[in-house]
């Protein structure tokens, strides 16, 4: 049985394989893994690596789950950012809605920004390899 992450917010629909159906607002383990692989590749391309502290200011539950999974996949440390507090990391992941409340002390990857979505949707969802991880070390 798959574990499901649920959310009340609408999420961007990515291509799914027929073997991993999901219901509205739910994310199957296989999809979570593929989405996190895509985001992990964006983080690696941005120079994030093992031991990096990544600020997470993401509210919709599915996006937050994917972001945390991606950060952990590359051996980085997810640091949740509460509303109204400054991030304690040099890089962060957020959404357009949360970006306005955040300081510029971190380099923010805005998940629902058009340029981010374009890069995200064309990146590979294949499992990360040792070569992927060593590219930033």
C-alpha positions in Angstrom: 0.0 0.0 0.0 1.3 3.5 -0.9 1.6 6.3 1.6 -0.2 9.4 0.4 0.5 13.0 1.0 -2.6 15.1 0.9 -3.2 18.8 0.4 -6.1 21.2 0.0 -4.2 23.3 -2.6 -4.1 22.7 -6.3 -0.8 21.5 -7.5 0.9 21.6 -10.9 0.1 18.4 -12.8 3.2 16.6 -14.0 3.2 13.7 -16.5 2.4 10.5 -14.6 3.1 6.9 -15.5 0.1 4.6 -15.7 1.3 2.5 -12.8 1.0 5.3 -10.2 -2.5 6.7 -10.3 -3.4 9.5 -7.9 -6.6 11.1 -6.8 -7.1 14.9 -6.6 -4.9 16.3 -3.9 -3.0 13.1 -3.2 0.5 12.0 -4.2 1.6 8.4 -4.5 5.0 7.3 -3.3 6.2 6.7 -6.9 5.2 10.2 -8.0 6.7 11.8 -4.9 10.0 10.1 -5.7 10.0 11.3 -9.3 8.9 14.9 -8.4 11.6 15.0 -5.7 14.2 13.8 -8.2 13.4 16.6 -10.6 13.6 19.2 -7.8 16.8 17.7 -6.5 18.4 18.2 -9.9 17.4 21.9 -9.9 19.0 22.2 -6.4 22.2 20.5 -7.6 22.3 22.7 -10.7 22.1 25.7 -8.3 25.2 24.5 -6.4 23.4 23.0 -3.4 25.1 20.0 -2.0 25.6 17.7 0.9 25.4 19.5 4.2 23.9 22.7 2.8 21.1 24.3 4.8 18.0 24.9 2.7 15.3 27.2 3.9 11.8 25.8 3.2 9.0 28.4 3.1 6.4 26.3 1.3 2.8 26.1 2.5 0.9 23.7 0.3 1.4 20.2 1.8 2.3 18.4 -1.4 4.8 21.0 -2.5 6.3 21.1 1.0 6.6 17.3 1.0 8.3 17.2 -2.4 10.7 20.0 -1.4 11.8 18.3 1.8 12.2 15.0 0.0 14.4 16.7 -2.7 16.5 18.4 0.0 17.1 15.1 1.8 17.9 13.2 -1.4 21.0 15.4 -1.9 22.1 15.2 1.7 21.2 18.8 2.5 19.4 19.9 5.6 15.8 21.2 5.4 15.2 24.3 7.6 11.5 25.3 7.9 10.9 29.0 7.9 8.0 30.2 10.0 6.0 33.2 8.8 7.7 36.4 9.8 11.1 34.9 10.6 14.4 35.3 8.7 15.8 32.2 7.1 19.0 30.7 8.5 20.2 29.4 5.2 21.8 30.8 2.1 19.5 29.1 -0.3 15.7 28.5 0.0 12.6 27.0 -1.7 9.3 28.9 -1.6 6.2 29.9 -3.6 5.1 33.2 -5.1 2.6 33.6 -2.2 5.3 33.3 0.5 8.1 35.1 -1.4 6.8 38.6 -0.5 7.2 38.0 3.2 10.7 36.7 3.0 14.0 38.6 3.1 16.6 38.6 0.4 19.2 37.0 2.7 18.7 33.7 0.9 18.7 32.9 -2.8 15.1 31.7 -3.3 14.0 29.1 -5.8 10.3 30.0 -6.4 8.5 26.7 -7.2 5.6 28.2 -9.1 7.6 30.8 -11.0 7.3 30.2 -14.8 11.1 29.9 -15.3 11.4 27.4 -12.5 8.5 25.3 -13.8 10.0 25.2 -17.3 13.3 23.9 -15.9 11.6 21.5 -13.5 9.3 20.0 -16.2 12.2 19.2 -18.5 14.6 17.8 -15.9 14.9 14.1 -15.5 12.8 12.2 -13.0 15.2 9.3 -12.9 16.8 8.3 -9.6 19.8 10.4 -8.7 23.1 8.7 -9.2 26.4 9.0 -7.4 27.6 11.0 -10.5 24.7 13.5 -10.0 25.6 14.0 -6.4 29.4 14.3 -7.0 28.9 17.0 -9.6 28.6 19.7 -6.9 31.1 18.3 -4.4 
